[in-house]
């Protein structure tokens, strides 16, 4: 299903692609805007959705450009209806590198919120309602959207950013696979709980499904890592056995230098 994508353009050498289902999301929000405000509502909703996903791209670029500083190849950033996904060829095992790569994404969202703060400052302490489909409301939505995105991604639910940060901290003291196991165990507890809260307390089925999706992806990623570790250990053991079974090369014959 990830193959149903459309390549848009490259930014900093990274291919930006959008999944075809993203346009269904765009159509849904456009229709919702049409119902509430006619053509003005439709255009405003589409602009808001596109602007929000530009922030998602900037979030992923925060990860990607930091990763490239550590020699990680980043072939593509893929936009999905549930967010963005930067594709790395590997995740550095060095805890400090993983920490900085991961924290860079939410840091971009908080920086964007900080840039928008002077614009929305007046409205934060003003009880007056903003006009529907106005520029002020658009900026206000983007401000809160970036704050929520940055905070949401810091939840310690692996493989979300917060879960990867948690894993990078554990990896300072634990082996990488064991640190991942603990991060996944925490996610297994939190993801169902957060899905339940999202559905029954906030009436957000989409958010509940997202946490379930994160739960599945985290477990799959751990199993893949576990399999790679087992394969690496197997081949290391085989190389050790072969080296131990190979007889040493015979020493060259001694050639004495006789008297002249």
Secondary structure, DSSP 8 states (H G I E B T S, - for coil): -TT-EEEEEEETTEEEEEETTHHHHHHHHHHHHHHHHHHHHHHHHHHHHHHHHHHHHHHHHHHHHHHHHTT--EEEEEEETTEEEEEES---SSHHHHHHHHHHHHHHHHHHHHHHHHHHHHHHT--S---TT-HHHHHHHHHHHHHHHHHHHTSS-TTSHHHHHHHHHHTTTS-HHHHHHHHHHHHHHHHHHHHHHHHHTS--HHHHHHHHHHHHHHHHHHHHHHHHHHHHHHHHHHHHHHHHHS--------------
